[in-house]
Amino acid sequence: PLTHRDAASSVIFVTGHEDPSKEAVRVDWKALARKETTLCIYMGMGRLAEICKELQAGGLSADTPAACVQWASLPKQRTCEATLGTLAGRVAAEGLTAPAIVVVGEVVRLRETIAWYEQRPLLGRRVVVTRNREKASDLSKLLEDRGAEVVPLPLLSIVPSVDPEIEDEIFEELGSYDWIVFSSANGVRFFFDRLIARFEDLRSLGLLRIAAVGEATARAIRAYNLLVDLVPPKATAEDLAEALVDTGQIASAKIDLITGNLGRDVLFDTLHEARAIEDRFPVYRTEKTDLTEHPGAGDFRARGADAILFTSSSAVRSFVAQAGALKLEDGAVRPVAGSIGPITSGTMREIGLPVDFEARSSNLSALVDALVAKLGDG
């Protein structure tokens, strides 16, 4: 805190970078040496030793708490805590440089009480997120909340793609379906875009039941104020198919499967074996992106990262296909690779990528937890 009733009743913000030719506007550091005041010094790194001496000459004890914070509020934040008499030497020894802010006063003693920011488990770690821009935000937020610096590397792009003839057939029979099954949040978004454009009314869905492959997909459905009747315990096509079969209501049931162009056949095949009547409705297309000129790719090549996270098999394949555009330069940190689940891990091993850690369950929170455990072990 900059002020606290037990430590400081006022705060002064002052620049430490002065023009020596303008004597009239130079800071009188001795006059600022007040015991019950917090000093926040901007741009003072070049004159830190001199400023500390002048404050002591003005009456502040050499034992006055002081701290220097470099890159404040960013994932690479570093803090050096010392006293007014030792701060300059400690800063030099620890290699802190501008941009930084210097805080002088009794409030520095309270830092350990509220130092939650630097206690986050991924502070200072660089983590590559390979999801497309639309889907990256949830994972990025989970990582940033734990202190990580996120490096965006969108290996895939998701675009709407609907065959007009299939759309006409599906929507003409919409009221006759028993189930509508969503295998991804992208499918939810693009399906309802088409539905609303066609009918302008969600009641056109009729009385069918709704299934979602996992909680992320279910949340996307609930955003339309619709109840989700079935969500399997694990977010995989195999578990979704098993959960549907276990309802005992699949034989002869008419099911609309909302998919993308790269959807696996396991869901369709399992329901077919259970004697369901299925229609597949692809509503989007997944494409590999060209990262040659992407700023995230340039940053990755130059600096590397502590970890790279894969959340789909298609992202893994795109990463390998673009190996030339992602080759690390000399001195770049080589990342450990993490997978969201066994299917993605299987693709990684098949292609020759190491699986350094895997989420215990196939969701983003579990993936981040696995990353924290892996880097903590390292």
Residue pairs with C-beta under 8 A, 6 or more apart in sequence:
1 7
1 107
1 110
1 114
2 8
2 11
2 38
2 40
2 103
2 107
3 9
3 10
3 11
3 38
3 107
4 106
4 107
4 110
7 36
7 38
7 105
7 106
7 107
7 109
7 110
8 36
8 37
8 38
8 105
8 106
8 107
9 36
9 37
10 34
10 36
10 37
10 38
11 37
11 38
11 39
11 40
12 32
12 37
12 38
12 39
12 40
13 40
13 42
14 27
14 32
14 39
14 40
14 41
14 42
15 27
15 41
15 42
15 43
15 44
16 27
16 41
16 42
16 43
16 44
16 45
16 46
16 47
16 48
16 51
16 102
17 42
17 43
17 44
17 46
17 47
18 25
18 26
18 27
18 47
19 25
20 26
29 51
29 54
29 55
29 57
29 58
30 54
30 55
30 57
30 58
30 59
31 58
32 39
32 55
32 58
33 54
33 55
33 56
33 57
33 58
33 59
33 60
35 59
35 60
35 106
36 106
37 105
38 103
38 104
38 105
38 106
38 107
39 55
39 102
39 103
39 104
39 105
40 101
40 102
40 103
41 51
41 101
41 102
41 103
41 104
42 101
43 98
44 51
44 102
45 68
45 91
45 96
45 97
45 98
45 100
45 102
46 98
48 68
48 87
48 88
48 91
48 102
49 88
51 102
52 66
52 84
52 85
52 87
52 88
55 64
55 84
55 104
56 62
56 84
56 85
60 84
60 104
61 84
62 83
62 84
62 85
62 86
63 83
63 84
63 85
64 83
64 84
64 104
64 105
64 106
65 81
65 83
65 84
65 104
65 105
65 106
65 107
65 108
65 109
66 81
66 82
66 83
66 84
66 87
66 102
66 103
66 104
66 105
66 108
67 79
67 80
67 81
67 82
67 87
67 102
67 103
67 108
67 111
68 79
68 80
68 87
68 90
68 91
68 96
68 100
68 101
68 102
68 103
69 77
69 78
69 79
69 100
69 101
69 102
69 103
70 77
70 78
70 79
70 80
70 96
70 97
70 98
70 99
70 100
71 77
71 78
71 99
71 100
72 100
72 101
73 117
74 149
75 122
75 123
75 124
75 125
75 126
75 144
75 147
75 148
75 149
76 124
76 149
77 117
77 118
77 123
77 124
78 94
78 96
78 124
79 111
79 115
79 118
80 87
80 90
80 91
80 94
80 96
81 108
81 111
82 89
82 90
82 91
84 104
87 102
117 123
117 147
118 147
120 145
120 146
120 147
121 146
121 147
121 372
121 375
121 376
122 143
122 146
122 147
122 148
122 371
122 372
122 375
123 146
123 147
123 148
124 147
124 149
125 147
125 148
125 149
125 306
125 307
125 375
126 148
126 149
126 151
126 303
126 304
126 305
126 306
126 307
126 333
126 335
127 143
127 148
127 149
127 150
127 151
127 305
127 306
127 307
127 308
127 309
127 371
128 151
128 152
128 153
128 300
128 305
128 307
128 308
128 309
128 335
129 136
129 139
129 140
129 143
129 150
129 151
129 152
129 153
129 309
130 153
130 154
130 155
130 156
130 308
130 309
130 310
130 311
130 315
130 318
130 319
131 139
131 154
131 156
131 311
131 312
131 315
132 154
132 155
132 156
132 157
132 158
132 289
133 152
133 154
133 157
134 158
134 186
135 158
135 185
135 186
135 311
136 152
136 154
138 216
138 364
139 309
139 311
139 364
139 367
139 368
140 150
140 152
142 364
142 365
142 368
143 150
143 368
143 371
144 150
146 368
146 372
151 296
151 299
151 300
151 305
152 296
153 291
153 294
153 296
153 297
153 300
153 308
153 326
154 289
154 291
154 294
154 296
155 288
155 289
155 291
155 314
155 315
155 318
155 319
155 322
156 286
156 287
156 288
156 289
156 312
156 314
156 315
156 318
157 286
157 287
157 288
157 289
158 186
158 260
158 284
158 285
158 286
158 287
159 284
159 285
159 287
160 190
160 193
160 194
160 283
160 284
160 285
161 261
161 282
161 283
161 284
161 285
162 190
162 194
162 282
162 283
163 282
166 281
166 282
167 194
167 198
167 281
169 279
170 256
170 279
170 281
171 195
171 198
171 199
173 279
174 204
174 205
174 206
174 208
174 256
175 204
175 206
176 254
177 206
177 208
177 254
177 255
177 256
177 279
178 208
178 209
178 249
178 253
178 254
178 255
179 208
179 209
179 210
179 211
179 244
179 253
179 254
179 255
179 256
180 205
180 208
180 209
180 210
180 211
180 255
180 256
180 258
181 210
181 211
181 212
181 240
181 244
181 255
181 256
181 257
181 258
181 267
182 188
182 191
182 210
182 211
182 212
182 213
182 217
182 220
182 221
182 258
183 213
183 217
183 237
183 240
183 257
183 258
183 259
183 260
183 263
183 267
184 213
184 217
184 259
184 260
185 216
185 217
185 219
185 220
186 260
186 284
187 217
187 258
187 259
187 260
187 283
187 284
188 212
188 217
188 220
188 221
188 258
189 220
190 283
190 284
191 258
191 281
191 283
192 224
194 283
195 202
195 204
195 205
196 202
198 204
202 224
202 225
202 226
205 226
208 256
209 229
209 230
210 221
210 226
210 227
210 228
210 229
210 230
211 228
211 229
211 230
211 231
211 240
211 243
211 244
212 218
212 220
212 221
212 228
212 230
212 231
212 240
213 231
213 232
213 235
213 236
213 237
213 240
214 231
214 232
214 234
214 235
214 362
214 363
215 231
215 235
215 363
216 235
216 363
216 364
217 231
217 235
218 228
218 231
221 228
222 228
230 243
230 244
230 247
231 243
232 239
232 240
232 242
232 243
233 239
233 243
234 361
234 362
235 341
235 361
235 362
235 363
236 341
236 342
236 343
236 362
237 263
237 264
237 266
237 267
238 266
238 270
240 267
241 266
241 267
241 270
241 271
242 270
244 250
244 255
244 271
244 274
245 270
245 271
245 274
250 271
250 274
250 275
250 276
251 274
251 275
251 276
252 275
252 276
252 277
253 276
253 277
254 276
254 277
254 278
254 279
255 271
255 276
255 277
255 278
255 279
256 278
256 279
256 281
257 263
257 267
257 268
257 271
257 278
257 279
257 280
257 281
258 281
258 283
259 280
259 281
259 282
259 283
260 282
260 283
260 284
260 285
260 286
261 282
261 284
261 285
261 286
262 286
262 314
263 282
268 278
268 280
271 278
272 278
286 314
288 314
288 317
288 318
288 321
288 322
289 318
290 322
290 325
291 297
291 322
291 325
291 326
292 322
292 325
297 325
297 326
300 326
300 328
300 332
301 325
301 326
301 327
301 328
301 329
301 332
302 329
302 332
303 332
303 333
304 328
304 332
304 333
304 334
304 335
305 333
305 335
306 333
306 335
306 336
306 375
307 335
307 336
307 337
307 338
307 356
307 371
307 374
307 375
308 319
308 335
308 336
308 337
308 338
309 337
309 338
309 340
309 367
309 371
310 316
310 319
310 337
310 338
310 339
310 340
310 344
310 348
311 340
311 344
311 364
311 367
312 340
312 344
313 343
313 344
313 346
313 347
315 344
316 344
316 347
316 348
316 351
316 353
317 347
317 351
319 326
319 353
320 351
320 352
320 353
328 334
336 354
336 356
336 357
336 374
336 375
336 378
337 348
337 353
337 354
337 355
337 356
338 355
338 356
338 357
338 358
338 359
338 367
338 370
338 371
338 374
339 345
339 348
339 355
339 357
339 358
339 359
339 367
340 358
340 359
340 362
340 363
340 364
340 366
340 367
341 358
341 359
341 361
341 362
342 358
342 362
343 362
345 355
345 358
348 354
348 355
349 355
356 374
357 370
357 371
357 373
357 374
358 370
359 366
359 367
359 369
359 370
360 366
360 369
360 370
